[in-house]
Amino acid sequence: MTSRSLCVVFVFIQTAATILRFVSSESSLGIEPQFLREPQNISAFEGSQVSLDCEAKGSPTPTLIWFRNEQRITFPNDFYRVSSTTNGGLDPSSGGGSSGGSGGATEAQETLLIPKVTRSNRDSWGSFFCIANNKHGSKKSHIAKVSLSSKYYFFYSAKFKLKF
């Protein structure tokens, strides 16, 4: 091998090493969480079930944390349930808080389930929100108000007119 050939091989290896370092530093930058779906206000009948959705993307995958009236909801508990989806697969555990990790997964989704909204159980209604968190930042969702509707509704329809 001539000295000219060795020089070309050395430059090629040097360039490849530079590209690998650049790609490696790019992937470590990451993306702070952004919401794709946030919990929405809902008015529920006494005794009904309510679900609130929260979905965020980021790199690494954000962890979702639920709050009610500014207090963190810890899981597992006897009242709330949560279902989690990350990286396109269902996480069968009901532990809450999507696990974050790097790699290909960039989205996390959770649904908070309130099994029975009642006036007597104050934990079943109020102001709810989620926080999406990863090592590059933290975002708070809109506040969703869960309220109770009256059990009785009176409807008026032009089809049904009383005749005397």
ABEGO torsion letter per residue (X at the ends): XBAAAAAAAAAAAAAAAAAAAAAAAAAAAEBBBBBABBBBBBBBBBGBBBBBBBBBBEOBBBBBBBBBGGBBBBOBBAABBBBBBBGGBBBABAAEGBBBBBEABABBBBBBBBABBBAABAAABEBBBBBBBBAAEBBBBBBBBBBBBBABBBBBBAABBBBX
